[in-house]
């Protein structure tokens, strides 16, 4: 039993305190004994379609009992990224999993980018999606969201998902009505409205297991003071960063080529914030322009990092799983072998989860870069650290 500083015990009073608050406030059940119940416990999780990404967001891939996936229901999720970096694809993967688990989806396609061919290619169950492409102002969008939430509550839908693609493309009513705003920055007004609506919606979302995914385009940081500042910025990001439970940053890397033809793009996905595990983790995945996000490459790199993959001479690589079964393959054939063997899939996910908190193989490469910067004389001068040194 927990003890107070003076030696007394306050645990026995918790139930009485909870009852007093609920009785005297006359607002229903607003206080709970946290040792016995948690009204904010996440009941549903959605997969991003990339198990490795689910792991670095949540710390685990999950199971049938706790629900597989890394995106929590009832919370704000923010995904920032460069143009063509796969933000929408991740959002649609989450939407598909939400529908498969009995939920419904409201999708604002402000960028007018979604086609039936795209939806079919990534296997989105279209009958579970309300697509809204012709509402573009922030005020109207959140009016529609209010209507959606009321219907979800009325029909007792167990969980739901809302995607805004993208926040950067949203306008305000002032921009539509006032021609004088053309060419003028309207980020202040937009950021203020974002803060208000996110604050107002947070309780309804949590109580009814409704998530909102906010997609943002990265813009060049024109206010960069020195070479160590972030090269990128997100307009109206402060309110979003505050309310989001998970913030992902998607960076484009090198191009994928086959016989001198560009077939895809390598991506680096970083958890800038996560309420469920340590943030500052990253994975590398391939975005194939025909088949979408490829998870197998990230799994292969992780298995190599935790020494579950060993060299097998001219045969390439070897993996020996728990039951003694052996897989020998060339690196370029790993995807084919992995998808064809459920035992290998289970072994890989189990091995990665078990080592997640024991090593730094998920950590961002920038950690060492920052340590190097701190030791750099120019950086200490530009950042003001040399003033602290003098003191």
VENVEN-V321306 format. One record per pair of residues at least 4 apart in sequence whose C-alpha atoms are under 8 Angstrom apart, sorted by the first residue. I is the first residue (numbers start at 1). J is the second residue. D is the distance in whole Angstrom. If there is no record, write none. Layout:
BEGIN
<<I	J	D> <I	J	D>>
END
This chain:
BEGIN
<<1	9	8> <1	11	7> <2	9	7> <2	10	8> <2	11	7> <3	7	6> <3	8	6> <3	9	5> <3	10	7> <4	8	5> <4	9	6> <4	10	7> <10	14	7> <12	16	8> <13	17	6> <14	18	6> <14	33	7> <15	19	6> <15	33	6> <16	20	6> <17	21	6> <18	22	6> <18	31	6> <18	32	6> <18	33	6> <19	23	6> <19	31	8> <20	24	6> <21	25	6> <21	30	8> <21	31	7> <22	26	6> <22	27	7> <22	28	6> <22	29	5> <22	30	6> <22	31	6> <23	28	8> <32	37	7> <32	38	7> <32	39	8> <33	37	6> <33	38	8> <34	38	6> <39	207	8> <40	206	7> <40	207	7> <42	72	6> <42	73	6> <42	74	7> <42	209	8> <43	66	8> <43	67	8> <43	73	7> <43	209	8> <44	66	8> <44	67	6> <44	72	6> <44	73	5> <44	159	8> <44	209	8> <45	67	6> <45	68	6> <45	69	5> <45	70	6> <45	71	5> <45	72	5> <45	73	6> <46	67	8> <46	68	7> <46	69	5> <46	70	6> <46	71	5> <46	72	6> <46	73	7> <46	94	6> <46	97	6> <46	98	6> <47	51	7> <47	54	6> <47	68	6> <47	69	4> <47	70	6> <47	71	6> <47	93	7> <47	94	6> <47	97	6> <48	53	7> <48	54	6> <48	69	7> <48	70	7> <48	71	7> <48	90	6> <48	91	7> <48	93	5> <48	94	5> <48	97	8> <49	90	7> <49	93	6> <49	94	7> <49	293	8> <49	295	8> <50	54	6> <50	293	8> <50	294	8> <50	295	5> <51	55	6> <51	61	6> <51	69	7> <51	295	7> <51	349	8> <52	56	7> <52	61	8> <52	283	7> <52	295	7> <52	298	7> <52	299	7> <53	57	6> <53	70	7> <53	269	8> <53	283	7> <54	58	6> <54	59	8> <54	60	7> <54	61	6> <54	69	6> <54	70	4> <54	71	7> <55	59	5> <55	60	5> <55	61	5> <55	70	7> <55	353	7> <56	60	7> <56	271	7> <56	277	7> <56	279	8> <56	281	6> <56	282	7> <56	362	8> <57	70	6> <57	71	8> <57	246	7> <57	271	7> <57	274	6> <57	276	7> <57	277	7> <57	279	8> <58	70	5> <58	71	8> <58	274	8> <58	276	5> <58	277	6> <59	276	7> <59	277	5> <59	278	8> <59	353	7> <59	356	7> <60	70	8> <60	353	6> <61	68	6> <61	69	6> <61	70	7> <61	349	8> <61	353	7> <62	66	6> <62	67	6> <62	68	4> <62	69	6> <62	70	8> <63	67	5> <63	68	5> <64	68	6> <71	77	8> <71	94	8> <71	246	8> <72	211	7> <73	159	7> <73	160	8> <73	161	8> <73	206	8> <73	209	5> <73	210	6> <73	211	5> <74	159	8> <74	205	5> <74	206	4> <74	207	7> <74	208	7> <74	209	4> <74	210	4> <74	211	4> <74	212	8> <75	202	8> <75	205	7> <75	206	6> <75	209	8> <75	210	7> <75	211	5> <75	212	7> <75	244	7> <75	245	6> <76	211	6> <76	212	5> <76	213	6> <76	214	7> <76	243	7> <76	244	5> <76	245	6> <76	246	7> <77	211	7> <77	212	6> <77	213	5> <77	214	6> <77	244	5> <77	245	6> <77	246	5> <77	247	6> <78	213	6> <78	214	5> <78	215	6> <78	216	8> <78	240	7> <78	241	7> <78	244	6> <78	246	6> <78	247	5> <78	248	6> <79	87	7> <79	213	7> <79	214	6> <79	215	5> <79	216	6> <79	247	6> <79	248	5> <79	249	6> <79	250	7> <80	87	7> <80	215	6> <80	216	5> <80	217	6> <80	218	6> <80	234	8> <80	247	8> <80	248	6> <80	249	5> <80	250	6> <81	85	6> <81	86	8> <81	87	6> <81	216	7> <81	217	5> <81	218	5> <81	249	6> <81	250	4> <81	251	6> <82	217	6> <82	218	5> <82	219	8> <82	250	7> <82	251	6> <82	252	7> <83	217	7> <83	218	8> <85	250	6> <85	251	7> <85	252	6> <85	267	7> <86	90	6> <86	250	8> <86	287	7> <86	293	8> <87	91	6> <87	215	7> <87	250	7> <88	92	6> <88	165	7> <88	215	8> <89	93	6> <89	292	8> <89	293	8> <90	94	6> <91	95	6> <91	163	7> <91	213	7> <92	96	6> <92	124	7> <93	97	6> <93	122	8> <93	124	8> <94	98	6> <95	99	6> <95	105	6> <95	124	8> <95	161	7> <96	100	6> <96	123	8> <96	124	5> <96	125	6> <97	101	6> <98	102	7> <98	103	5> <98	104	7> <98	105	7> <98	159	8> <98	160	7> <98	161	7> <99	103	5> <99	104	6> <99	105	7> <99	125	7> <99	128	6> <100	125	8> <102	158	7> <102	159	7> <103	128	8> <103	157	7> <103	158	6> <103	159	5> <103	160	5> <103	161	7> <104	128	5> <104	129	6> <104	157	8> <104	159	7> <104	160	5> <104	161	6> <105	128	6> <105	129	5> <105	130	6> <105	160	6> <105	161	5> <105	162	6> <105	163	8> <106	129	6> <106	130	5> <106	131	6> <106	132	7> <106	148	8> <106	161	6> <106	162	5> <106	163	6> <107	129	7> <107	130	6> <107	131	5> <107	132	6> <107	162	6> <107	163	5> <107	164	6> <107	165	8> <108	131	6> <108	132	5> <108	133	6> <108	135	8> <108	162	8> <108	163	6> <108	164	5> <108	165	6> <108	166	8> <109	113	7> <109	114	7> <109	131	7> <109	132	6> <109	133	5> <109	134	8> <109	164	7> <109	165	5> <109	166	7> <110	132	8> <110	133	6> <110	134	7> <110	135	7> <110	136	6> <110	164	7> <110	165	6> <110	166	6> <110	169	6> <110	170	7> <111	133	8> <111	165	7> <111	166	7> <111	169	7> <112	133	6> <114	118	7> <114	119	7> <115	119	6> <116	120	6> <117	121	6> <118	122	7> <119	123	6> <119	124	5> <119	126	7> <120	124	6> <121	291	7> <122	291	8> <122	292	7> <125	129	8> <135	140	7> <135	141	6> <136	140	7> <136	141	7> <136	169	8> <136	170	6> <136	171	6> <137	141	6> <137	170	6> <137	171	5> <137	172	5> <137	173	6> <138	142	6> <138	170	6> <138	171	6> <138	172	5> <138	173	7> <138	190	8> <138	193	8> <138	194	8> <139	143	6> <139	172	7> <139	173	7> <140	144	6> <141	145	6> <142	146	6> <142	197	7> <143	147	7> <144	148	6> <145	149	6> <145	162	8> <146	150	6> <147	151	6> <148	152	6> <149	153	6> <149	204	8> <149	210	8> <150	154	6> <151	155	6> <152	156	6> <152	157	5> <152	159	8> <152	160	8> <153	157	7> <153	208	7> <158	208	7> <158	209	7> <159	208	7> <159	209	5> <159	210	6> <160	209	6> <160	210	5> <160	211	6> <161	210	5> <161	211	5> <161	212	6> <161	213	8> <162	210	7> <162	211	6> <162	212	5> <162	213	6> <163	212	6> <163	213	5> <163	214	6> <163	215	8> <164	212	8> <164	213	6> <164	214	5> <164	215	6> <165	169	8> <165	214	7> <165	215	5> <165	216	8> <166	170	7> <166	214	7> <166	215	5> <166	216	6> <166	217	7> <167	214	6> <167	215	6> <167	216	6> <168	215	8> <168	216	5> <168	217	6> <168	235	7> <171	175	6> <171	176	7> <171	190	8> <172	176	7> <172	189	8> <172	190	7> <173	177	6> <174	178	6> <174	181	8> <175	179	7> <175	181	6> <175	182	7> <175	186	8> <180	184	8> <181	185	8> <181	186	8> <186	190	6> <187	191	6> <187	235	7> <187	236	6> <188	192	6> <188	236	8> <189	193	6> <190	194	6> <190	236	7> <191	195	6> <191	235	8> <191	236	5> <191	237	8> <191	238	8> <191	239	7> <192	196	6> <193	197	6> <194	198	6> <194	236	8> <194	239	7> <194	240	8> <195	199	6> <195	239	5> <195	240	7> <196	200	6> <197	201	6> <198	202	6> <198	239	8> <198	240	8> <198	243	7> <199	243	8> <201	205	6> <202	206	6> <203	207	6> <204	208	6> <204	210	8> <205	209	6> <205	210	5> <205	211	6> <206	210	7> <206	211	8> <216	234	7> <217	234	7> <218	232	6> <218	233	6> <218	234	5> <219	232	6> <219	233	5> <219	234	6> <219	235	8> <220	231	6> <220	232	5> <220	233	6> <221	230	7> <221	231	5> <221	232	5> <221	233	5> <224	229	6> <224	230	7> <224	231	7> <225	229	7> <226	382	7> <228	379	7> <236	240	7> <237	241	6> <238	242	6> <239	243	6> <240	244	6> <241	247	7> <245	273	7> <245	274	6> <245	275	6> <246	271	7> <246	272	8> <246	273	5> <246	274	5> <246	275	7> <247	271	6> <247	272	5> <247	273	5> <247	274	7> <248	269	7> <248	270	6> <248	271	5> <248	272	6> <248	273	7> <249	269	6> <249	270	5> <249	271	6> <249	272	7> <250	267	7> <250	268	6> <250	269	5> <250	270	7> <251	267	6> <251	268	5> <251	269	6> <252	265	7> <252	266	6> <252	267	5> <252	268	6> <253	265	7> <253	266	5> <253	267	5> <253	268	7> <254	265	6> <254	266	5> <254	267	8> <255	262	7> <255	263	8> <255	264	6> <255	265	4> <255	266	6> <256	262	6> <256	263	5> <256	264	5> <256	265	5> <256	266	7> <256	286	8> <256	288	8> <257	261	5> <257	262	4> <257	263	5> <257	264	7> <258	262	6> <258	263	6> <263	288	6> <263	289	6> <263	290	8> <264	286	7> <264	287	5> <264	288	4> <264	289	5> <265	286	6> <265	287	5> <265	288	7> <265	289	8> <266	284	7> <266	285	6> <266	286	5> <266	287	6> <267	284	6> <267	285	5> <267	286	6> <267	287	7> <268	282	7> <268	283	6> <268	284	5> <268	285	6> <269	282	5> <269	283	5> <269	284	6> <269	285	8> <270	280	6> <270	281	6> <270	282	4> <270	283	7> <270	364	7> <271	279	5> <271	280	5> <271	281	5> <271	282	6> <272	279	6> <272	280	6> <272	281	8> <273	279	5> <273	280	7> <274	278	7> <274	279	5> <280	363	6> <280	364	6> <281	362	5> <281	363	4> <281	364	5> <282	362	6> <282	363	6> <282	364	6> <283	298	7> <283	362	7> <284	297	8> <284	298	6> <285	293	7> <285	294	6> <285	295	6> <285	297	6> <285	298	5> <286	293	6> <286	294	5> <286	295	7> <286	297	7> <287	291	8> <287	292	5> <287	293	4> <287	294	6> <288	292	5> <288	293	6> <288	294	7> <294	298	8> <295	299	7> <296	300	6> <296	334	7> <296	335	6> <296	338	7> <297	301	6> <297	335	7> <298	302	6> <299	303	6> <299	348	7> <300	304	6> <300	334	7> <301	305	6> <302	306	6> <302	352	7> <302	361	7> <303	307	6> <303	308	5> <303	309	6> <303	348	7> <303	351	8> <303	352	7> <304	308	6> <304	309	5> <304	310	7> <305	361	7> <306	352	8> <306	355	7> <306	361	8> <308	319	6> <308	320	8> <309	317	6> <309	318	6> <309	319	5> <310	317	6> <310	318	5> <310	319	7> <311	316	6> <311	317	5> <311	318	6> <312	316	5> <312	317	5> <312	318	6> <312	328	7> <313	317	8> <315	328	7> <315	329	6> <315	330	7> <316	328	7> <316	329	6> <316	330	5> <316	331	7> <317	328	6> <317	329	5> <317	330	6> <317	331	7> <318	326	7> <318	327	6> <318	328	4> <318	329	7> <319	326	6> <319	327	5> <319	328	7> <320	324	6> <320	325	6> <320	326	4> <320	327	6> <321	325	6> <321	326	7> <321	343	8> <321	344	7> <321	347	6> <322	347	7> <329	333	6> <329	334	7> <329	337	8> <330	334	7> <333	337	7> <334	338	6> <335	339	6> <336	340	6> <337	341	6> <338	342	8> <338	344	6> <338	345	6> <339	345	7> <341	345	7> <342	346	6> <343	347	6> <344	348	6> <345	349	6> <346	350	6> <347	351	6> <348	352	6> <349	353	6> <350	354	6> <351	355	6> <352	356	6> <354	358	8> <355	359	6> <356	360	8> <356	362	8> <363	367	8> <365	369	7> <366	370	6> <367	371	7> <368	372	6> <369	373	6> <370	374	6> <371	375	7> <372	376	6> <373	379	6> <373	380	8> <374	379	7> <374	380	6> <375	379	8> <375	380	8> <376	380	6> <377	381	6> <378	382	6> <379	383	6> <380	384	6> <380	385	5> <380	386	5> <381	385	6> <381	386	6> <381	387	8> <384	388	7> <385	389	6> <386	390	6> <387	391	7>>
END
